[in-house]
Amino acid sequence: MENLIIEKLKKEDLKEAIAIYDTNHNLKTNYEKLFNQYDSIYNNPDYHNIVVKLDKKIVGMATVVINRDIVEELHPFLTVWNLGVHKDYRRMKIGTKMLDYIYEFAKNLECDFISLIAENDNITGQKFYESLGYYREVGYVKLINKEK
């Protein structure tokens, strides 16, 4: 896939990119709120919302956040969530290429690890992440303003 591009999410790509997440999770993003907050998110150096484009069509997205540690050697680590691939483009190694890109990004920042968030019922996603060397460590989530 020579025509595959991974880049930082641009404002003009928001609707197409977020539609992937919304469709995959049967959700509806508040676009008005998103457009109002976009500049502060985009200009935050610790936020890296990325998209994958194939022939100029957005086929994947992820949110990558640099976390600044304050213990040990003060190495940063990454948290990844909202990772998704358009349903018509799965099984084409797009998710693998996206996570490879994130891994190289983390290495360049001298991160100690990547923390990846996956829902308990996302068995397919969990198996995919494990196939790439991610493993279940310890993690807990307390939902606020969301039903379980």
Long-range contacts (C-beta under 8 A, 24 or more apart in sequence): 1-54, 1-92, 1-93, 1-94, 1-97, 3-54, 3-55, 4-52, 4-53, 4-54, 4-94, 4-97, 5-52, 5-53, 5-54, 6-50, 6-51, 6-52, 6-53, 6-97, 6-98, 6-101, 7-50, 7-51, 7-53, 8-42, 8-48, 8-49, 8-50, 8-51, 9-42, 9-49, 9-50, 9-51, 9-61, 11-35, 11-38, 11-42, 13-51, 13-58, 14-38, 16-57, 16-58, 17-49, 17-51, 17-58, 17-61, 18-61, 20-58, 20-59, 20-60, 20-61, 20-84, 20-85, 20-86, 21-61, 21-82, 21-84, 23-86, 23-87, 24-84, 24-87, 48-105, 49-82, 50-98, 50-101, 50-102, 52-85, 52-94, 52-97, 52-98, 54-89, 54-94, 58-86, 59-85, 59-86, 59-88, 59-89, 59-94, 60-84, 60-85, 60-86, 60-89, 60-94, 60-95, 60-98, 62-98, 62-102, 64-102, 64-105, 66-109, 66-111, 67-115, 69-112, 73-112, 75-110, 75-111, 75-112, 76-109, 76-110, 76-111, 76-112, 77-106, 77-111, 77-112, 77-113, 77-114, 77-115, 78-102, 78-105, 78-106, 78-109, 78-111, 78-113, 78-114, 78-115, 79-114, 79-115, 79-116, 79-117, 80-114, 80-115, 80-116, 80-117, 81-116, 81-117, 83-116, 95-128, 96-132, 99-129, 99-132, 115-139, 117-141
